Structure formats: C-alpha cells, structure tokens
Amino acid sequence: RVDGTAEADLRALALRPYLFRDRHYKAGLRRAALPTHFHAATVVDSPADRFSSRLPRKQRQPSLVKELLADSKFNSYSRKKYSEIQRARQSQPRRRPTGGPKRRSKNKDARHHPFS
C-alpha cells in the first residue's frame, strides 16, 4: 500500500520530463499506472562535497514534492508555463457541437401525447 506522500513523489517522478525541461528522459516513465514495487532511500552527503553540491539544511524538505514547491526557480517556471497554457486556451475559439444525428426520445408515446 502506497501512502500519500510516496504517491505524490511517484507522480512527480513520472512528470519529470515536464518539470525539468533541460534534461531528456525515457518515454516509458510517463505511464499512467504507478509502480507497485519500489524502494525509497535517503542520500547521505559526503563530507568531501561540503560546499559544492549539497543543499543547506534549511532548504532540505522531507519529500520531493515539498522540495519542488519550495524551489523558487521551479515555481516561477511552472507559473509561467501555466499562464502560457491558459492564454493559448483562451485564444482558441470554443468548439461547438456539430450537427450530428438528432437524438430521438426513448419513449415513443411521449411524442403523441393525448392532450396536445
């Protein structure tokens, strides 16, 4: 059974090609179904990487989704993309139903009402 935070992290991992635009990922990651068997681990930082690639303790978050939401660069990119999508949707004309086959009433006696 997958709890809520693990499920959110797995969904964020499935959306990696859209979240991190500067990297290329395999197409198989975008499946709709979440994996049933997986392992989660904690990365232990090396003392040799003290100043180069470590996140400061204040910037660390307990889950991947919370870490993404705390990242200002990611937030500005996602807001920009969301507004672009909304502008594109508003500029497109709304699709109206075409003149397809007319629906008939299921009750044939309703057309021949005795009081009409």
Chimera marker file (.cmm) of the C-alpha trace (Angstrom):
<marker_set name="trace">
<marker id="1" x="0.000" y="0.000" z="0.000" r="1" g="1" b="0" radius="0.5"/>
<marker id="2" x="1.362" y="3.406" z="-1.003" r="1" g="1" b="0" radius="0.5"/>
<marker id="3" x="0.838" y="6.329" z="1.369" r="1" g="1" b="0" radius="0.5"/>
<marker id="4" x="0.007" y="9.856" z="0.180" r="1" g="1" b="0" radius="0.5"/>
<marker id="5" x="3.495" y="11.339" z="0.211" r="1" g="1" b="0" radius="0.5"/>
<marker id="6" x="5.041" y="8.392" z="-1.621" r="1" g="1" b="0" radius="0.5"/>
<marker id="7" x="2.266" y="8.506" z="-4.222" r="1" g="1" b="0" radius="0.5"/>
<marker id="8" x="2.802" y="12.233" z="-4.757" r="1" g="1" b="0" radius="0.5"/>
<marker id="9" x="6.540" y="11.681" z="-5.121" r="1" g="1" b="0" radius="0.5"/>
<marker id="10" x="5.971" y="8.895" z="-7.663" r="1" g="1" b="0" radius="0.5"/>
<marker id="11" x="3.645" y="11.121" z="-9.675" r="1" g="1" b="0" radius="0.5"/>
<marker id="12" x="6.239" y="13.901" z="-9.612" r="1" g="1" b="0" radius="0.5"/>
<marker id="13" x="8.848" y="11.431" z="-10.866" r="1" g="1" b="0" radius="0.5"/>
<marker id="14" x="6.512" y="10.428" z="-13.705" r="1" g="1" b="0" radius="0.5"/>
<marker id="15" x="6.227" y="14.113" z="-14.673" r="1" g="1" b="0" radius="0.5"/>
<marker id="16" x="9.987" y="14.697" z="-14.732" r="1" g="1" b="0" radius="0.5"/>
<marker id="17" x="10.148" y="15.395" z="-18.491" r="1" g="1" b="0" radius="0.5"/>
<marker id="18" x="7.741" y="18.289" z="-17.994" r="1" g="1" b="0" radius="0.5"/>
<marker id="19" x="9.221" y="19.558" z="-14.741" r="1" g="1" b="0" radius="0.5"/>
<marker id="20" x="12.879" y="19.561" z="-15.751" r="1" g="1" b="0" radius="0.5"/>
<marker id="21" x="12.931" y="20.884" z="-19.291" r="1" g="1" b="0" radius="0.5"/>
<marker id="22" x="16.722" y="20.890" z="-19.652" r="1" g="1" b="0" radius="0.5"/>
<marker id="23" x="17.002" y="17.091" z="-19.341" r="1" g="1" b="0" radius="0.5"/>
<marker id="24" x="15.784" y="14.256" z="-21.511" r="1" g="1" b="0" radius="0.5"/>
<marker id="25" x="14.121" y="11.183" z="-20.011" r="1" g="1" b="0" radius="0.5"/>
<marker id="26" x="12.861" y="7.907" z="-21.444" r="1" g="1" b="0" radius="0.5"/>
<marker id="27" x="9.308" y="7.845" z="-22.741" r="1" g="1" b="0" radius="0.5"/>
<marker id="28" x="8.412" y="4.858" z="-20.540" r="1" g="1" b="0" radius="0.5"/>
<marker id="29" x="8.372" y="6.997" z="-17.412" r="1" g="1" b="0" radius="0.5"/>
<marker id="30" x="5.098" y="8.709" z="-18.317" r="1" g="1" b="0" radius="0.5"/>
<marker id="31" x="2.899" y="5.694" z="-17.670" r="1" g="1" b="0" radius="0.5"/>
<marker id="32" x="-0.439" y="6.324" z="-16.031" r="1" g="1" b="0" radius="0.5"/>
<marker id="33" x="-0.100" y="3.434" z="-13.554" r="1" g="1" b="0" radius="0.5"/>
<marker id="34" x="2.133" y="3.899" z="-10.552" r="1" g="1" b="0" radius="0.5"/>
<marker id="35" x="4.667" y="1.172" z="-9.818" r="1" g="1" b="0" radius="0.5"/>
<marker id="36" x="3.627" y="-1.361" z="-7.231" r="1" g="1" b="0" radius="0.5"/>
<marker id="37" x="7.152" y="-2.303" z="-6.089" r="1" g="1" b="0" radius="0.5"/>
<marker id="38" x="9.740" y="0.391" z="-5.433" r="1" g="1" b="0" radius="0.5"/>
<marker id="39" x="12.408" y="1.384" z="-2.935" r="1" g="1" b="0" radius="0.5"/>
<marker id="40" x="12.910" y="4.767" z="-1.332" r="1" g="1" b="0" radius="0.5"/>
<marker id="41" x="16.282" y="5.769" z="0.019" r="1" g="1" b="0" radius="0.5"/>
<marker id="42" x="17.962" y="8.705" z="1.690" r="1" g="1" b="0" radius="0.5"/>
<marker id="43" x="21.038" y="10.148" z="0.055" r="1" g="1" b="0" radius="0.5"/>
<marker id="44" x="23.815" y="10.641" z="2.587" r="1" g="1" b="0" radius="0.5"/>
<marker id="45" x="26.052" y="13.548" z="1.665" r="1" g="1" b="0" radius="0.5"/>
<marker id="46" x="29.774" y="13.064" z="1.512" r="1" g="1" b="0" radius="0.5"/>
<marker id="47" x="31.955" y="15.326" z="3.647" r="1" g="1" b="0" radius="0.5"/>
<marker id="48" x="34.100" y="15.915" z="0.540" r="1" g="1" b="0" radius="0.5"/>
<marker id="49" x="31.156" y="17.692" z="-1.139" r="1" g="1" b="0" radius="0.5"/>
<marker id="50" x="30.748" y="20.109" z="1.705" r="1" g="1" b="0" radius="0.5"/>
<marker id="51" x="30.367" y="23.304" z="-0.314" r="1" g="1" b="0" radius="0.5"/>
<marker id="52" x="29.881" y="22.161" z="-3.890" r="1" g="1" b="0" radius="0.5"/>
<marker id="53" x="26.707" y="20.159" z="-4.358" r="1" g="1" b="0" radius="0.5"/>
<marker id="54" x="24.956" y="19.893" z="-1.020" r="1" g="1" b="0" radius="0.5"/>
<marker id="55" x="21.756" y="21.634" z="-0.099" r="1" g="1" b="0" radius="0.5"/>
<marker id="56" x="21.862" y="23.629" z="3.106" r="1" g="1" b="0" radius="0.5"/>
<marker id="57" x="19.893" y="22.082" z="5.937" r="1" g="1" b="0" radius="0.5"/>
<marker id="58" x="17.267" y="24.853" z="5.812" r="1" g="1" b="0" radius="0.5"/>
<marker id="59" x="16.499" y="24.083" z="2.159" r="1" g="1" b="0" radius="0.5"/>
<marker id="60" x="16.041" y="20.333" z="2.666" r="1" g="1" b="0" radius="0.5"/>
<marker id="61" x="12.492" y="19.023" z="2.635" r="1" g="1" b="0" radius="0.5"/>
<marker id="62" x="11.070" y="15.653" z="3.688" r="1" g="1" b="0" radius="0.5"/>
<marker id="63" x="9.637" y="14.803" z="0.256" r="1" g="1" b="0" radius="0.5"/>
<marker id="64" x="10.349" y="15.516" z="-3.385" r="1" g="1" b="0" radius="0.5"/>
<marker id="65" x="7.084" y="17.400" z="-3.916" r="1" g="1" b="0" radius="0.5"/>
<marker id="66" x="7.702" y="19.712" z="-0.965" r="1" g="1" b="0" radius="0.5"/>
<marker id="67" x="11.220" y="20.326" z="-2.212" r="1" g="1" b="0" radius="0.5"/>
<marker id="68" x="9.884" y="21.268" z="-5.651" r="1" g="1" b="0" radius="0.5"/>
<marker id="69" x="7.282" y="23.599" z="-4.165" r="1" g="1" b="0" radius="0.5"/>
<marker id="70" x="9.939" y="25.308" z="-2.046" r="1" g="1" b="0" radius="0.5"/>
<marker id="71" x="12.153" y="25.925" z="-5.096" r="1" g="1" b="0" radius="0.5"/>
<marker id="72" x="11.584" y="29.490" z="-6.357" r="1" g="1" b="0" radius="0.5"/>
<marker id="73" x="13.067" y="28.737" z="-9.792" r="1" g="1" b="0" radius="0.5"/>
<marker id="74" x="10.647" y="25.853" z="-10.273" r="1" g="1" b="0" radius="0.5"/>
<marker id="75" x="7.697" y="27.943" z="-9.052" r="1" g="1" b="0" radius="0.5"/>
<marker id="76" x="8.419" y="30.776" z="-11.485" r="1" g="1" b="0" radius="0.5"/>
<marker id="77" x="8.779" y="28.308" z="-14.377" r="1" g="1" b="0" radius="0.5"/>
<marker id="78" x="5.538" y="26.482" z="-13.536" r="1" g="1" b="0" radius="0.5"/>
<marker id="79" x="3.593" y="29.764" z="-13.172" r="1" g="1" b="0" radius="0.5"/>
<marker id="80" x="4.939" y="30.985" z="-16.496" r="1" g="1" b="0" radius="0.5"/>
<marker id="81" x="4.007" y="27.730" z="-18.268" r="1" g="1" b="0" radius="0.5"/>
<marker id="82" x="0.549" y="27.698" z="-16.660" r="1" g="1" b="0" radius="0.5"/>
<marker id="83" x="-0.161" y="31.256" z="-17.830" r="1" g="1" b="0" radius="0.5"/>
<marker id="84" x="1.068" y="30.397" z="-21.346" r="1" g="1" b="0" radius="0.5"/>
<marker id="85" x="-1.288" y="27.420" z="-21.494" r="1" g="1" b="0" radius="0.5"/>
<marker id="86" x="-4.210" y="29.499" z="-20.213" r="1" g="1" b="0" radius="0.5"/>
<marker id="87" x="-3.537" y="32.230" z="-22.789" r="1" g="1" b="0" radius="0.5"/>
<marker id="88" x="-3.374" y="29.645" z="-25.579" r="1" g="1" b="0" radius="0.5"/>
<marker id="89" x="-6.666" y="28.073" z="-24.462" r="1" g="1" b="0" radius="0.5"/>
<marker id="90" x="-8.433" y="31.425" z="-24.258" r="1" g="1" b="0" radius="0.5"/>
<marker id="91" x="-7.242" y="32.495" z="-27.691" r="1" g="1" b="0" radius="0.5"/>
<marker id="92" x="-8.632" y="29.359" z="-29.350" r="1" g="1" b="0" radius="0.5"/>
<marker id="93" x="-12.292" y="29.524" z="-30.346" r="1" g="1" b="0" radius="0.5"/>
<marker id="94" x="-14.563" y="27.301" z="-28.325" r="1" g="1" b="0" radius="0.5"/>
<marker id="95" x="-15.585" y="24.122" z="-30.064" r="1" g="1" b="0" radius="0.5"/>
<marker id="96" x="-19.286" y="23.898" z="-30.584" r="1" g="1" b="0" radius="0.5"/>
<marker id="97" x="-21.124" y="20.676" z="-31.263" r="1" g="1" b="0" radius="0.5"/>
<marker id="98" x="-21.538" y="19.887" z="-34.922" r="1" g="1" b="0" radius="0.5"/>
<marker id="99" x="-24.843" y="18.976" z="-36.487" r="1" g="1" b="0" radius="0.5"/>
<marker id="100" x="-24.703" y="15.255" z="-35.910" r="1" g="1" b="0" radius="0.5"/>
<marker id="101" x="-27.610" y="12.832" z="-35.844" r="1" g="1" b="0" radius="0.5"/>
<marker id="102" x="-30.534" y="14.058" z="-33.780" r="1" g="1" b="0" radius="0.5"/>
<marker id="103" x="-31.379" y="12.165" z="-30.632" r="1" g="1" b="0" radius="0.5"/>
<marker id="104" x="-34.740" y="10.520" z="-30.516" r="1" g="1" b="0" radius="0.5"/>
<marker id="105" x="-36.823" y="10.194" z="-27.435" r="1" g="1" b="0" radius="0.5"/>
<marker id="106" x="-36.700" y="6.730" z="-25.892" r="1" g="1" b="0" radius="0.5"/>
<marker id="107" x="-40.378" y="6.896" z="-25.066" r="1" g="1" b="0" radius="0.5"/>
<marker id="108" x="-42.246" y="6.923" z="-28.393" r="1" g="1" b="0" radius="0.5"/>
<marker id="109" x="-45.582" y="7.640" z="-26.683" r="1" g="1" b="0" radius="0.5"/>
<marker id="110" x="-44.201" y="10.940" z="-25.345" r="1" g="1" b="0" radius="0.5"/>
<marker id="111" x="-44.374" y="12.412" z="-28.876" r="1" g="1" b="0" radius="0.5"/>
<marker id="112" x="-48.067" y="11.551" z="-29.234" r="1" g="1" b="0" radius="0.5"/>
<marker id="113" x="-49.403" y="12.947" z="-26.010" r="1" g="1" b="0" radius="0.5"/>
<marker id="114" x="-53.205" y="12.648" z="-25.872" r="1" g="1" b="0" radius="0.5"/>
<marker id="115" x="-53.685" y="16.223" z="-24.616" r="1" g="1" b="0" radius="0.5"/>
<marker id="116" x="-51.567" y="18.008" z="-27.233" r="1" g="1" b="0" radius="0.5"/>
<link id1="1" id2="2" r="1" g="1" b="0" radius="0.2"/>
<link id1="2" id2="3" r="1" g="1" b="0" radius="0.2"/>
<link id1="3" id2="4" r="1" g="1" b="0" radius="0.2"/>
<link id1="4" id2="5" r="1" g="1" b="0" radius="0.2"/>
<link id1="5" id2="6" r="1" g="1" b="0" radius="0.2"/>
<link id1="6" id2="7" r="1" g="1" b="0" radius="0.2"/>
<link id1="7" id2="8" r="1" g="1" b="0" radius="0.2"/>
<link id1="8" id2="9" r="1" g="1" b="0" radius="0.2"/>
<link id1="9" id2="10" r="1" g="1" b="0" radius="0.2"/>
<link id1="10" id2="11" r="1" g="1" b="0" radius="0.2"/>
<link id1="11" id2="12" r="1" g="1" b="0" radius="0.2"/>
<link id1="12" id2="13" r="1" g="1" b="0" radius="0.2"/>
<link id1="13" id2="14" r="1" g="1" b="0" radius="0.2"/>
<link id1="14" id2="15" r="1" g="1" b="0" radius="0.2"/>
<link id1="15" id2="16" r="1" g="1" b="0" radius="0.2"/>
<link id1="16" id2="17" r="1" g="1" b="0" radius="0.2"/>
<link id1="17" id2="18" r="1" g="1" b="0" radius="0.2"/>
<link id1="18" id2="19" r="1" g="1" b="0" radius="0.2"/>
<link id1="19" id2="20" r="1" g="1" b="0" radius="0.2"/>
<link id1="20" id2="21" r="1" g="1" b="0" radius="0.2"/>
<link id1="21" id2="22" r="1" g="1" b="0" radius="0.2"/>
<link id1="22" id2="23" r="1" g="1" b="0" radius="0.2"/>
<link id1="23" id2="24" r="1" g="1" b="0" radius="0.2"/>
<link id1="24" id2="25" r="1" g="1" b="0" radius="0.2"/>
<link id1="25" id2="26" r="1" g="1" b="0" radius="0.2"/>
<link id1="26" id2="27" r="1" g="1" b="0" radius="0.2"/>
<link id1="27" id2="28" r="1" g="1" b="0" radius="0.2"/>
<link id1="28" id2="29" r="1" g="1" b="0" radius="0.2"/>
<link id1="29" id2="30" r="1" g="1" b="0" radius="0.2"/>
<link id1="30" id2="31" r="1" g="1" b="0" radius="0.2"/>
<link id1="31" id2="32" r="1" g="1" b="0" radius="0.2"/>
<link id1="32" id2="33" r="1" g="1" b="0" radius="0.2"/>
<link id1="33" id2="34" r="1" g="1" b="0" radius="0.2"/>
<link id1="34" id2="35" r="1" g="1" b="0" radius="0.2"/>
<link id1="35" id2="36" r="1" g="1" b="0" radius="0.2"/>
<link id1="36" id2="37" r="1" g="1" b="0" radius="0.2"/>
<link id1="37" id2="38" r="1" g="1" b="0" radius="0.2"/>
<link id1="38" id2="39" r="1" g="1" b="0" radius="0.2"/>
<link id1="39" id2="40" r="1" g="1" b="0" radius="0.2"/>
<link id1="40" id2="41" r="1" g="1" b="0" radius="0.2"/>
<link id1="41" id2="42" r="1" g="1" b="0" radius="0.2"/>
<link id1="42" id2="43" r="1" g="1" b="0" radius="0.2"/>
<link id1="43" id2="44" r="1" g="1" b="0" radius="0.2"/>
<link id1="44" id2="45" r="1" g="1" b="0" radius="0.2"/>
<link id1="45" id2="46" r="1" g="1" b="0" radius="0.2"/>
<link id1="46" id2="47" r="1" g="1" b="0" radius="0.2"/>
<link id1="47" id2="48" r="1" g="1" b="0" radius="0.2"/>
<link id1="48" id2="49" r="1" g="1" b="0" radius="0.2"/>
<link id1="49" id2="50" r="1" g="1" b="0" radius="0.2"/>
<link id1="50" id2="51" r="1" g="1" b="0" radius="0.2"/>
<link id1="51" id2="52" r="1" g="1" b="0" radius="0.2"/>
<link id1="52" id2="53" r="1" g="1" b="0" radius="0.2"/>
<link id1="53" id2="54" r="1" g="1" b="0" radius="0.2"/>
<link id1="54" id2="55" r="1" g="1" b="0" radius="0.2"/>
<link id1="55" id2="56" r="1" g="1" b="0" radius="0.2"/>
<link id1="56" id2="57" r="1" g="1" b="0" radius="0.2"/>
<link id1="57" id2="58" r="1" g="1" b="0" radius="0.2"/>
<link id1="58" id2="59" r="1" g="1" b="0" radius="0.2"/>
<link id1="59" id2="60" r="1" g="1" b="0" radius="0.2"/>
<link id1="60" id2="61" r="1" g="1" b="0" radius="0.2"/>
<link id1="61" id2="62" r="1" g="1" b="0" radius="0.2"/>
<link id1="62" id2="63" r="1" g="1" b="0" radius="0.2"/>
<link id1="63" id2="64" r="1" g="1" b="0" radius="0.2"/>
<link id1="64" id2="65" r="1" g="1" b="0" radius="0.2"/>
<link id1="65" id2="66" r="1" g="1" b="0" radius="0.2"/>
<link id1="66" id2="67" r="1" g="1" b="0" radius="0.2"/>
<link id1="67" id2="68" r="1" g="1" b="0" radius="0.2"/>
<link id1="68" id2="69" r="1" g="1" b="0" radius="0.2"/>
<link id1="69" id2="70" r="1" g="1" b="0" radius="0.2"/>
<link id1="70" id2="71" r="1" g="1" b="0" radius="0.2"/>
<link id1="71" id2="72" r="1" g="1" b="0" radius="0.2"/>
<link id1="72" id2="73" r="1" g="1" b="0" radius="0.2"/>
<link id1="73" id2="74" r="1" g="1" b="0" radius="0.2"/>
<link id1="74" id2="75" r="1" g="1" b="0" radius="0.2"/>
<link id1="75" id2="76" r="1" g="1" b="0" radius="0.2"/>
<link id1="76" id2="77" r="1" g="1" b="0" radius="0.2"/>
<link id1="77" id2="78" r="1" g="1" b="0" radius="0.2"/>
<link id1="78" id2="79" r="1" g="1" b="0" radius="0.2"/>
<link id1="79" id2="80" r="1" g="1" b="0" radius="0.2"/>
<link id1="80" id2="81" r="1" g="1" b="0" radius="0.2"/>
<link id1="81" id2="82" r="1" g="1" b="0" radius="0.2"/>
<link id1="82" id2="83" r="1" g="1" b="0" radius="0.2"/>
<link id1="83" id2="84" r="1" g="1" b="0" radius="0.2"/>
<link id1="84" id2="85" r="1" g="1" b="0" radius="0.2"/>
<link id1="85" id2="86" r="1" g="1" b="0" radius="0.2"/>
<link id1="86" id2="87" r="1" g="1" b="0" radius="0.2"/>
<link id1="87" id2="88" r="1" g="1" b="0" radius="0.2"/>
<link id1="88" id2="89" r="1" g="1" b="0" radius="0.2"/>
<link id1="89" id2="90" r="1" g="1" b="0" radius="0.2"/>
<link id1="90" id2="91" r="1" g="1" b="0" radius="0.2"/>
<link id1="91" id2="92" r="1" g="1" b="0" radius="0.2"/>
<link id1="92" id2="93" r="1" g="1" b="0" radius="0.2"/>
<link id1="93" id2="94" r="1" g="1" b="0" radius="0.2"/>
<link id1="94" id2="95" r="1" g="1" b="0" radius="0.2"/>
<link id1="95" id2="96" r="1" g="1" b="0" radius="0.2"/>
<link id1="96" id2="97" r="1" g="1" b="0" radius="0.2"/>
<link id1="97" id2="98" r="1" g="1" b="0" radius="0.2"/>
<link id1="98" id2="99" r="1" g="1" b="0" radius="0.2"/>
<link id1="99" id2="100" r="1" g="1" b="0" radius="0.2"/>
<link id1="100" id2="101" r="1" g="1" b="0" radius="0.2"/>
<link id1="101" id2="102" r="1" g="1" b="0" radius="0.2"/>
<link id1="102" id2="103" r="1" g="1" b="0" radius="0.2"/>
<link id1="103" id2="104" r="1" g="1" b="0" radius="0.2"/>
<link id1="104" id2="105" r="1" g="1" b="0" radius="0.2"/>
<link id1="105" id2="106" r="1" g="1" b="0" radius="0.2"/>
<link id1="106" id2="107" r="1" g="1" b="0" radius="0.2"/>
<link id1="107" id2="108" r="1" g="1" b="0" radius="0.2"/>
<link id1="108" id2="109" r="1" g="1" b="0" radius="0.2"/>
<link id1="109" id2="110" r="1" g="1" b="0" radius="0.2"/>
<link id1="110" id2="111" r="1" g="1" b="0" radius="0.2"/>
<link id1="111" id2="112" r="1" g="1" b="0" radius="0.2"/>
<link id1="112" id2="113" r="1" g="1" b="0" radius="0.2"/>
<link id1="113" id2="114" r="1" g="1" b="0" radius="0.2"/>
<link id1="114" id2="115" r="1" g="1" b="0" radius="0.2"/>
<link id1="115" id2="116" r="1" g="1" b="0" radius="0.2"/>
</marker_set>
